[in-house]
Amino acid sequence: MNFDIIDHPFFQKLVQAVCLTLFHSIWQGLLLAVAAGAVLALTGKSKPAVRYNLLSLLLVVFVAASGLTFWSLMNSGNAHAESKNGLIVLAGEQTVTTAAFVKNNDLTNIKSLIINTIVQFCHNYSFHIVTVWLLVFCFKSLQATAGFAYIKMVRKQKIHEPSAHWKNRLKSLSKTLGIHQVVVMMESEIITVPMVTGFFKPVILLPVGLLTNLSQAQVEAIILHELAHIRRNDYLVNLLQICCENLFFFNPALLWISSLIKEEREHCCDDLAIAVLQDKTSFIEALVTFQDYKLNSADLQMAFAKSRNPLLYRIKRIIYNNNKPLDAMEKLFVTASLITAAALSVAFTAADPEPKVSVNAKEKPAAIQELHKSKNLIVNELSVHPDTLPAPNKIPGLDSGTNTYHVNSNDKQYEIVETDGKITSLKIDGEQIPADKIAAHQSEIDAIVAEIKVAHEHAEADRLKADEMRSKADGYRMEAEKIRQEAEVLRQQASQDRVKAEEMRIQAEKIRKETELMRVKVQNERMTNSNSQTNSDQIRNQNEDLKKMAEKMRADAEIQRQNAEKVRQQADVIRQQAEITRQQAEKQRAEYEKMQERLIDDLMQEGVIKDTKKLSYKLSDDELVVNGVQQPSVLHQKMKAKYIRNGGVEMVYNWNGRTGYTITGTIQTR
């Protein structure tokens, strides 16, 4: 029996569908990031609940789009193919490749080449990509499972029931928020920050000693915040987010949207707690009290102070009712997502990739016969070479004057002379056809002329695209230099900010140590002198003031360090973009150098030269001079049609010490 499931067609189809779904999720995530940036920009004054619902809707749309993509790929007709704008990638069959008439410039195929490369890469390495993705997904799933185990352990070990007063107060607050299910509150010796766990049987866990060391208003603020999570069913939504983050761990857009949802979730709970408490001061004091707790618990818990936002932004939002705008890194990410999504849209919609048709060896004649019905000129069957094209401004049947065409078609060599739209001379395989018998070959002539006309139209369109891409390449070079300079400035600024952050951290640490010494001193005095209670209270107050000052400076230092790190990352991203732009510009310049080599090959094929020793030439609108000898007009027109795109352009090789492609006075040399 054969248990090799890897070679099973359904398994291969499944792997390719998963691979392409992961690939499509990247550009779908870019669109998601752009939409999220628009939501944040347009809802600066809105309530957190509005922003939370809109961001959650975007996340659901993304997941639905990915699911629909996977479903459509699994239900496609060909298990071994995936198409996009006419591009088909096939495997396991003998293929016959047909293409439109040979283009004059390969630069016009860049868009289709990019798409073809990406899809072909996904096809060839789909098993490897899916394997790596599956390994990381399993690892992150194990982390989530460990988080479940940790929460289960925390709920059962080293816990204590609170006093009857707080039990009754919990019931009263739950009723105020409209929570009908039973909520349990316990004190834990393990945790250091309040949290709520569970969906069907929610449990609020508080650190031991919190109920006695804080004022009643502050404790109620914390309990109301945790009850708000229960009322909003945030624990279940958080589990769904973890699943999405594990599935699309490689997608920065989804991870960013998920973090925004978590931030807005905390803001929603803050507002609910304040609405019931009617005391912003007590709630803000509760936030400040827990600023020094480090959240090292699993993501499966909903914690009171679990937020990526700095404490300052959270307090400002509560005081001024104003949402935090996009920071510099988020603006850069949204802008980059918009540019990348637009580029991919242009590549996938404007590209005109060459089709591939897959047929078996026995079915090849029928497939080629079907291709003859296409409006394109098929290279494999007609064997028409670009050298035989007429001049770009002389389209057959439209211009007056005398035109001569040399065409290879159906294994025959045709020489057609057209004067004022009428065929005056015809040679087939070198044999002159009498004028009175030309009409007998009229159908062949009409087909060839029509094919040449279509090819000319394609060539002219390609020429325009090449000119546009050449202009873009020059712009990219200038932009790359500008971005490189900006990146250097940002890098220097990041270094300065990092030094300042380190100085503030050292100063905060020094104050913290002094505060700790004073706290020990106060404890000793309290134990040895019970009559100095008043003095101890004053020293304790001073100690608390110093502690708050130290923690504030430490928080400011941490903010400075994070800002410096963000600026450094931004500089690295800009530097990478500049390098990519420079490589694109160099690649396009190399294409122009290849054009020189193709012209030399054509001169050899025409018999004008035998080798490149002491070779020199100049090809312009007016003449073709090779080794100091002016060439016939027919050869000049032929080379001009193929290599000279616009007026005022010339190609030179060892001509007066120059070699290159001259465009409006600029020489692109090797």
N, C-alpha and C positions, 0 to 999 in steps of 0.2 A: 504493500500500500504506500502511496505517496502522500506524505503529510507536509510537503513543502508549500506552505501557504503563501510565501512571498511571491511565487510565480503565478498565483491565481489571478485571473483578470480582475475580479471584483476587488481584491486587496490592492492591486496596483492602481485601480481607479480611485479607491478610497484614499490612498496615500497622496496621489496627485491632487485630489480635491482638497484635502487638508492643507497641503503645501500652498496651493494657489489661494485658498481662503486666507491663510496667514499673510500672504503677500498683499492681497487686496485690502486686508484690514489696515495696512500701513497708510495707504492713501485715503482710505475711509476715515482713519483716525486724524489725518491732517485736516480734512474737512470738519471733523468734529471739533478740533482745537480752534479753528477759525470761528465756528458757530459759538463756541463757549466764550471766546474773547469778545464777540459781539454782545452776547448776553451780559457779561460783566460790565462792558462799557455802557450799555443802555439801561442798566438797573442799578446805577450807583446810589440812588436815593430810595430804592425799593426795599421792602421788607425782606429779611433773610429767607422767609418761607417761599417767596416768589422766586428768588434766585435758586433755592434748593430744588424746587419743583421743576424749573426749566432745565437745570443741569442734569437732574435725574432723568428727565424726558430725553435729553440728548444721549445719555448713556444707554437707555433702552432702545433708542433708534439705532445706535451703533451696533448693539448686540443683535438686533433684528436684521440689520443689513448683513452682518457677518453670517448669520444663520441662513438667510435667503441666498447669499452667495454660495455657501456650501451645498445647499439643497439644489440649486440650479446646476452646479458642477456635477453633482452625483447623478442628476437626471438628464445630463447631456447625452447626445446620441453616440458619441465616440468616446470610449473609455481611455483612449490613448491620445486624445487631441484636445487642445484648448485654443480657441480663436479669439482674436481681438482686432476689429476693423479689417477683417479680411486676412489676417495673419494666422496661419495654421501650422502648428508644430506637431509632427507625427513621429511615431516610433514603431519599429518592428516590421516595416514594409519596404519594398523597393519603390522609390519615389522617382517621379519624372518632374523636373522643375521647369516651369515655363515662366517667362518674364516679359514685361513690356519692352518696347524697343530700347536698345542700349542707351543709357543716359550719357550726355556729354560730360557731366560732372558728378563725381561720386558724393560730393558734399550734400546733395539733395536727399540722399538716402540715410542721413544721420538719424532722423527721428524714427524711421522704420527699423533701422539697425538697433537702436536702443531698445525698442519694444521687443524685437525679435530676440535680442540677447537676454533680456530679463526672463521672458517666457521660456526660452530654450534652457536657460540656467535652472529655472524651477523644474522643468521637465527632467533634465539630466540628473539633478541632484535632489530630487524630491524625497527619496528615501532617507538620505543623509540629513536633510533639513528637518524632516518630521521626527527622525530619531533624536536629534539634539533637542528639539522642542519638547518631545515627550519626556526626555530625561529631566529637563529643567522643571517641567510641569509636575512630574512626580515628586521631585525634591521639594518644591514649594507646597505641594499637597501634604507631604509628610510634615513640613513645618506647621501647616494649619492643624493637622491632626495632633501634633504635640501641643499646640495652643489649646485645643479642646481638653486634652489630658490635664494641662496645667490649671485651667479654669475649674475642672471637675475636682481637682485636688484642693484648690483654694476654698471651694464651697463646703468642703467636708472637714478639713483639718484646721486645728487651732482657731476655732471660731467661738464667739461668746454672744449670748443674747443681750440686747440693751435693756435698759430699765423700762418699767411699765409706762413711765411718762413718755418716753420716746416711741414706744409702740403705739400708744394712743395718738401721739402727734403724727406719726406716719399714716395712720388710718385717716385722720382728719385731712391731711394734705393730699392724700390720694383721692379722697372724695371731692376735694376742691378742684382738682384737675380732671375729674370725670373718669377716673380709672376704676373699673368695676372688678377686675381680677384681684386675687390675693397677692399682695407684695410683702416679702419678708425682708427684714433688715437685720444684719449681723455685724459684729465687730470681729475683725481678723487680725491676727498677729503677724501674718505674712506680708500683706500688702502695705504700701506706703501712701496710697492715693485712693480716694473713693471711686467706686466703680459699680456698674450694674451688669449682671449676667443673666442669661436665660431668657426665653421667649414665652413659653407656656407657664413656667413657674419662675417669674423674675425674682432675683435676690439682689438687694443693695448691700454691698460690702463696704464698711468704713474701717479705717485704721484704728487700732486700739488706742484709747486716750483722746480721740478727736472730740467726742461728745462732751468731755469735761474740760478741755483746754481752749475751746472756742466759745464765743457767746452764742446764745440761743438763736439770734437772728442769722448769724453766719452759718450755723449748722443747718438751719432750715433752708437757707439759700442753696447749700450743697445738696440736701435731700430733694428739694424741688427740681434742681437741675437733673438729677438722676431719674426722678419720676417723669420728667418731660421726655426722656429717652424711651421710657416704657410706654407712655401714652402714644408716642409717634411711631412705635414699632421699629425703632432704629436698630435694634439688635438683629432683627431678621434682614433688614436692608443692608446692614454691614456685612452679614454673611454672604449675601449675593454679590456685594462689591469684591469680597475676597475671592470668590470664584472667578469673577471677570479678570481681576488682577493676576490670578494664577494662569488663566488661559492666555491672556495677552500681555504677559510680563515684559515682552520686548517692545511694546507699543508705548512710546513716551506720552503721546496725546491722551490715551486712555488713563494712564497712571496719573497724569496731571488733572484730568477731569475728576477722577476718583478722589484725589486729595482736596479739590475744591468742594466737592460734595460733603466731605467730612468736616471741613471748616464751616460751611454754611449750616450743617447739622448742629454743631456746637452753638452757633449764633442763634439758631431757632430755639434751642433749649434754654439759652441765657434769657431770651426775651420772654419765654413762658414763665420761667422762674421769677423774673423781675415783675411781670404782670400780676402774679399772685402775691409776691412779697411786698410790692409797693415801696421798695426801699433799695435804690441803686447803690447807696453807700455800703450797706452791709454786704451786698453781692460782690462789689469791687474789692472790699476788704477780704472776702473769702478767696477771691482769685489771687490776691497778693500773698495771702498766707501760704498758698500751695505752689508758688512759683519755683521754689527750690527742690520740689520733688522730681525725681527722674523716672520717666515712665518706661520701665523695662518689662512690662507685662505684654501678653500676647495681643494681637490685633482683634481677637474675638471678643474682647471686653469693651464696654462703653465707659470710658473714664471721664471724670469731672473736668480735668484740666488737659485732656488729650487733644492738642491742637498744634498744627504746624506754625500758626501765626505767632509772632512775638506777643508777649503780654501787653506791650504798649498799644498795639493796634486793636487788641480785643477790648481794652479799657476805653480807648478813644471811641470805638464804635458804640459802646454802651452809653457814653456820656453825650456824644454829639449825634447819635443816630445816623451815622454816615458809614457806608460800607467801604472797606479798603479797596482802592483801585488796583489795577494791574501794576506790578513792579517792573523794573527794567528787564529782568530776565524773562518774565512772562510776556511782556510786549515783544521782545526779540523772538521768543518761541512762536507766538501767534503770527508775527510777520513772516518768519521763515516758513511756517506751515502754509500761509497764504501763497507765498511765492512758489513753493514746491508744488502745491496742489494745482496752481495755475499752469506751471510748466508741464506737469503730467497731463493736465487736460489738453493742452496744446499738442503734446506729443501723441496722445491717444486719439485725438479727433482730427488733427490736421495732417497726420502722417498718411502716406499713400503706399503702404508696404506692397511688395511684390508677392503675388499669390503663389502658393505651393499646392499642387494637386497630387494626391497619392493614388496610384493605381498599381495593380499587379502586373507582372510581366505579360501575362496572356491577354490582359485587357488594354494594353497600351495603345494599339491602333484605334480602338473605339474612343479612348479618352482624347487622343490627339485630334481625331476627327471632330469631337465636340468642341475642342478648343478653337478650331477654325471658325466657329460661329462667333467668337468674341470680336469686339471692335478693335482690340489691340493687335499689333503686328507681332507674331510669335517668332522668336529668334530660332528655336530648335527646328522649326519646319521650313521657314523661309530663308534662314541663314543670311539675313540682310545685315551688312556691316555698317558701322557709323561713318566709315570713310566715304560711303557712296551717297551720303546725304547732300542735297543741294544747299545753297546758301540760305541762311536763316530768314532773309528778307525776300526770298523768291519761293513762295509757296506754289506748288503746281496748280495750274488751272486758274490762278488769280492774277498773276503778273504778266505783263507784256514783255517782248524781247525774245531772245533765243536762250534756251536752257538745255543743258546736256546732262543726262542722268545715267550712271553706271550702277546697275543693281544685280545682285545674285539672288535668284528665287527659283525654287523648284528644280535645283541642280542645273540651272541655265544662267548664262551671262547675257544680260540685256543692256544695250546701249540705245538710249532713247533721246532724240533731238526734238525739242518742242519750240516752235516759233509762233509767238502771239497766240498761244493756247492751242495750236494745231500741231499734230505729230508730222514732222517733215522727213524724218529718217529713223530707221529701226534696224538694229543688228541683233541677231540671236546667236550666241556662241561664235561670234566673229563673222557670221554670214549675213551679208547685206540683204535685207528684204526689199523687193521691188515696191515702188510707191503704190502700184495698183493692188498689192496683196497685203498692205498694212492693215486694211480694214478687217481682214480675217483674224488678226491678232488683237483686235480692239478690246475684247473682254479681258485679255491678259494685261494689256497696257493700262486699262482703267483700274483694275485691281491694284496694280503696282503703284500707280500715281496716287490712288486714294490712301494706300498704306504709307507712302512717303509723306503725304500731307499730314496724316495723324501723327507720325513720328516727329515732324517738324513742330507741330503744336506742343507736343510733350517736351521737346528739347528747349523750346523758347520759355516754357513755364519753369523748367529746371534752371535755366540760365538766370531768370529773375530771382529765384530762391537762393541761388549761389551768391548773387550780388548782395542780397539782404543779409545772409549769414556772414559774409565778409565784413560788412559794416558792423554787425553785432560783435564780431571778434575784436575789432579795434576798440569798441566801447568796453568790452570785457577787460581788455588789457589795462585801460585807464582806471577802470573801477577797481581792479585787483590791487593796483598800486595804492590807491586811496584807502582801501580797506586795510591794507598791510600797515600803513602809517597809523590809522586809527587804532588798530590792534596793539601797536607798540605803546601808544599813549595809555591805553587801558591797562596794559600789563604793568607799566610803571606806577599807575595809580593804585592798582591792586597791591603792589609790594608796599607802598606807603601805608595803605589802610591796614595791611597785615601787621606792620610794625606797631602802629598805634593801638590796634586791638590787643597785641601781646603786652604792651605797656599797661593798658587799663586792666588786663587780667591779673598781672603781677600786683598792681596796686590793690585790686579788690581782694586778692588772696591775703595780702598783708593785713588789711582791715579785718578780714574774717578771723585770722589768727588772734589779733588783738581782742576781738569780740569774744572769742572762745576763752581767752585767759580771764577776761572780766567775768564771764559767766561762772567759771570755776571759783573765782574769788567770791562771788556773791553766794554761791552754795556753801562755801566754807564759813562765811560770816553768818549765814542763816542757821547753820548747825551749832555754832559756838556762842552765839549771842542772840537769844530770842527777843531781848528787849530793844534791839535795834531794827525793828520791823520797818519803821518809817524810812530809815536810811537805806535799808535793803530795797525797799520799793523804788526809791529814787534811783539807786544804782541799776536796778533791773530795767527801769524805764530808759535810762541812758544806754544800757546794753542793747535794748530792743531797737532804739534809734540807730545806734551804730550798726546793728545787724541789718536793718533795712537799708541803710546807706551802702553797706558793703554789697548786699545782694543786688541793689540797683546798679551799682558800678559794674558788678560782674555780668549782669544782664546786658548792660550797654556794651561791655567788651565783647560779649558773645555776638551781639548784633553786628558790631564792627567787623568781627572775624568772618561772619557769614556773608556780609556785604562784600568784603574783600575776596572771598572765595567765588562769589557769584560773578564779580567783575573779571576775575582770572579766567573762569570758565567761558565767559562771553568773549574774552580776547582770543582764547583758543579756538572757539567756533568760527570767529571772523577770520582768523589766520588760515584755518582749513578751507573756508570758502574762497579766500584769495588764491590759495594754491590750486584749487580745482579750476578756477577761472583762468589762471595762467596756463595750465595744462591744455585747456580747451583751445586757447588762442594759439599755442604752439602746434597743436594737432592740425588746425586749419591751415597754418602756414606751410606745414609739411605737405599738405594736399596740393598746394600750388607748385611745389618742387617736383612732385610726381608728374605733373602736367608737362614739365620740360622733358622728362625722360620719355613719356609717351610720344611727344613730337619727334624726338630723335629716332625712336623706333619706326615711326611712320615714314620718316625721310629714308631710312634704310630700306623699308618695304617698297617704296616708290623707286628705289634705285638711284636716288640722288647722291647718297653717300654710301660708303662701304664700312667705315668705322668712324670712331670719334677722335682720331688723332688729328690734331691741329684743326678741329672743327670749330666753325663760327657761323652764326646765322642771326638774322633779324626777321621777325614776322610781325607785320603791322597791318593797318587797314589798307595801305597803299601798295605794299610789295612784300615779296619773300626773297631774301638774299641769303644764299648758302655758300660759304667759303668765298665770298666776294662776287659770286655769280648770281645775277637776278634770274629767278625761276619763271617758267611759263605762267601765264595768267590762270590757266585751268588748275594747276597745282596750287597756286597762291589762293585761289578762291576756295579750294577744297580744304586747305589747312586753316584758312581764316574762318570758315564756317564751323570748324570743330573747336578751335582754341581761342579765337578772339571774340569776346562777349560784347564789348561796348566800344564806342568810338574813342579815339585817343588812347588806345591800349596797344602795347606791343610786347612781344616776347623776344628776349635776346640771349645769346649764349656766346661767351668769349668775344662779345662785340664791343670793341674799344675798351677792353678791360672790364666789361660788365657782364653779369649773368643773372637773369631774373625775369620777373613778370611785372611790367610797369603799368601802374594804375593811377591815373591823374597825377603823374609826376613822382610816384613813390615806387622804389625798386625793392621787391621782395627777393633777396638773394639767398644763395645757399651758404 
